[in-house]
Amino acid sequence: MTASSASSETKIAINTDLREPPMYQLIFLNDSGTTFDFVVESLMKYLNYTEATAQKITQEIHEVGSACVAVLPYEIAEQKGIEITVSARSNGYPLNIKIEPEAD
């Protein structure tokens, strides 16, 4: 028996079309039960804002009713939202957080 002399080559197409991951807004919603200080502390602890910036963002949440506090890849936005929500609940606060795709 002889080996087949026909060689079969497999060509692999490599996808080089790399894109940035879609970004998501982390949005804090105002409520009547979560303290200003807790929101400021959360922004500093979980998102590394300075105290002055955290106070400015918290004031916007209070005045407007909500504010985008960060724009992050989905997994990170989701994780930060969960961490802050767990902290809020364990401290007795009803803080609500939304994650929405960044507008184009």
BELDA-V638603 format. One record per pair of residues at least 6 apart in sequence whose ideal C-beta (glycine too) atoms are under 7 Angstrom apart, sorted by sequence separation. I is the first residue (numbers start at 1). J is the second residue. D is the distance in Angstrom with one decimal. If there is no record, write none. Layout:
i:j:d
I:J:D
I:J:D
//
This chain:
i:j:d
43:49:4.6
61:67:4.5
44:51:6.2
60:67:4.5
88:95:3.9
49:57:6.9
72:80:6.8
44:54:5.0
57:67:5.8
70:80:6.9
85:95:6.8
28:39:6.7
40:51:6.8
43:54:3.8
57:69:5.7
85:97:5.8
84:97:6.1
40:54:4.5
43:57:5.9
40:55:5.5
43:58:6.8
81:97:4.5
40:58:5.1
81:99:5.6
39:58:4.5
78:99:6.0
36:58:5.6
39:61:6.5
47:69:6.3
77:99:5.0
47:70:5.4
36:62:6.9
43:69:6.2
30:61:5.1
71:102:5.5
30:62:5.8
28:61:5.1
47:80:6.8
46:80:5.6
30:65:4.9
30:66:6.2
29:66:4.8
46:83:5.8
28:66:6.5
46:84:5.4
27:66:5.5
28:67:5.9
27:67:6.9
27:68:5.3
28:69:5.3
26:68:6.9
42:84:5.1
25:68:4.4
26:69:5.3
26:70:4.4
42:87:6.5
25:71:5.5
26:72:6.3
23:71:5.0
24:72:6.2
23:72:6.6
23:73:6.4
24:74:5.0
38:88:7.0
26:77:4.8
21:73:4.5
22:74:6.6
24:77:4.3
38:91:6.4
26:80:5.9
34:88:6.5
26:81:5.9
38:93:5.7
34:93:4.1
33:93:6.0
34:94:6.2
33:94:4.6
34:95:4.3
31:94:5.3
31:95:6.5
31:96:6.6
28:95:6.9
29:96:4.4
28:97:5.8
29:98:6.7
27:97:6.6
26:97:6.5
27:98:4.4
26:99:6.1
27:100:6.3
24:99:5.1
25:100:5.0
24:100:6.4
24:101:5.8
25:102:5.7
24:102:6.2
22:101:6.3
23:102:4.2
//
